[in-house]
């Protein structure tokens, strides 16, 4: 079990790096030079929504990144619009600019093409759903471990 567990950790790390490389390659192909892969994924996950920096951070999609720094850079390069909350002057709301939405559309097209390619290469939705279930359970296990709790799971439900 320990060997499988360590292999899973290594795979997660490698897959994340490879995914960021794929996103960066797409940005390069599109001529986008003032945005890194993490920033592009922040834009993609924000999409048409409006969120605070805190809400973006809580979603936790951005391994090893400083969300505030990335937001500042994206505002400077006109990928994000940042506005003070009318109700709470301490909070700022973020939304994609038209330039940011263009990146979202490019990544959406890339991921749509990948989804078709996955199926053509024998990776079916059910298998990915099972993998996602396992990864969510692992995420819950690590969240509990971070708090010093030993979780137990009776089934995948």
C-alpha positions in Angstrom: 0.0 0.0 0.0 2.8 2.4 0.9 4.4 2.0 -2.6 1.1 2.7 -4.3 0.5 5.7 -2.1 3.9 7.2 -2.9 3.4 6.5 -6.6 0.1 8.4 -6.4 1.8 11.4 -4.8 4.5 11.4 -7.5 1.9 11.0 -10.2 -0.2 13.9 -8.9 2.9 16.1 -8.9 4.0 15.1 -12.4 0.5 15.4 -13.8 0.1 18.9 -12.4 3.4 20.0 -13.9 2.5 18.4 -17.3 -0.9 20.1 -17.3 0.7 23.5 -16.6 3.2 22.8 -19.5 0.3 22.0 -21.8 -1.4 25.3 -20.8 1.8 27.2 -21.3 2.4 25.7 -24.7 -1.1 26.7 -25.7 -0.5 30.3 -24.5 2.7 30.4 -26.5 1.0 29.0 -29.6 -1.7 31.8 -29.2 1.1 34.4 -28.8 0.2 35.2 -25.2 3.5 36.1 -23.6 2.5 38.2 -20.6 0.6 35.4 -18.8 1.8 32.2 -17.1 0.0 28.9 -16.9 -1.2 29.4 -13.3 -2.6 32.8 -14.2 -4.3 31.4 -17.2 -5.9 28.7 -15.0 -7.1 31.3 -12.5 -8.8 33.1 -15.4 -10.3 29.9 -16.7 -11.7 29.0 -13.3 -13.0 32.5 -12.8 -14.7 32.6 -16.2 -17.8 34.7 -16.2 -18.0 34.8 -12.4 -17.2 37.6 -10.1 -15.2 36.6 -7.0 -13.1 38.1 -4.3 -9.4 37.3 -3.9 -10.3 35.3 -0.8 -12.8 33.2 -2.7 -10.2 32.5 -5.4 -7.7 31.4 -2.7 -10.3 29.3 -0.9 -10.9 27.3 -4.0 -7.3 26.3 -3.8 -6.6 25.5 -7.5 -3.3 27.3 -7.6 -0.6 25.0 -6.2 2.5 26.8 -5.2 1.4 30.2 -6.3 0.7 33.5 -4.6 -2.8 34.4 -5.7 -2.5 38.1 -4.7 0.7 38.5 -6.8 -0.9 36.8 -9.8 -4.0 38.9 -9.5 -1.9 42.1 -9.4 0.0 41.1 -12.5 -3.3 40.1 -14.4 -4.8 43.5 -13.4 -1.7 45.3 -14.7 -1.9 43.4 -18.0 -5.6 43.9 -18.4 -6.7 40.3 -18.0 -8.7 41.1 -14.8 -10.9 43.9 -13.7 -10.7 44.7 -10.0 -13.4 46.8 -8.2 -13.9 47.6 -4.5 -17.0 46.1 -3.0 -19.7 48.7 -2.5 -20.7 47.0 0.8 -17.3 46.1 2.3 -14.5 48.5 1.3 -11.8 45.9 2.4 -12.9 43.5 -0.2 -12.3 43.7 -3.9 -14.2 41.8 -6.6 -12.5 40.3 -9.6 -13.9 39.5 -13.0 -12.3 38.7 -16.3 -11.8 41.5 -18.8 -12.6 40.8 -22.5 -8.9 40.0 -22.8 -9.2 37.5 -19.9 -12.3 36.0 -21.4 -10.5 35.4 -24.7 -7.9 33.3 -22.8 -10.8 31.4 -21.1 -12.3 30.7 -24.5 -9.0 29.5 -25.8 -8.5 27.1 -22.9 -12.1 25.9 -23.1 -11.5 25.0 -26.7 -8.2 23.2 -25.8 -9.9 21.2 -23.0 -12.9 20.4 -25.3 -10.4 19.0 -27.9 -8.6 17.1 -25.1 -11.9 15.5 -24.0 -12.5 14.2 -27.4 -8.9 12.9 -27.7 -9.2 11.2 -24.3 -12.2 9.2 -25.5 -10.5 8.4 -28.8 -7.5 7.1 -26.8 -9.6 4.7 -24.6 -10.0 7.0 -21.5 -13.8 6.9 -20.9 -15.8 9.2 -18.7 -16.6 6.5 -16.2 -13.0 5.7 -15.7 -12.2 9.4 -15.1 -15.2 9.7 -12.8 -13.8 6.8 -10.7 -10.4 8.4 -10.6 -11.9 11.7 -9.6 -13.8 10.0 -6.8 -10.6 8.4 -5.5 -8.8 11.7 -5.7 -11.6 13.5 -3.8 -11.3 10.9 -1.1 -7.6 11.4 -1.0 -8.1 15.1 -0.8 -10.4 14.6 2.2 -7.9 12.3 3.8 -5.2 14.9 3.5 -7.4 17.7 4.7 -8.2 15.6 7.8 -4.5 14.7 8.3 -3.6 18.4 8.1 -5.9 18.9 11.1 -4.5 15.9 12.9 -7.6 13.7 12.4 -7.5 10.1 11.3 -10.5 9.7 8.9 -12.0 6.4 8.1 -14.0 5.5 5.0 -16.5 2.7 4.9 -17.3 2.9 1.2 -16.9 5.1 -1.9 -20.7 5.8 -1.8 
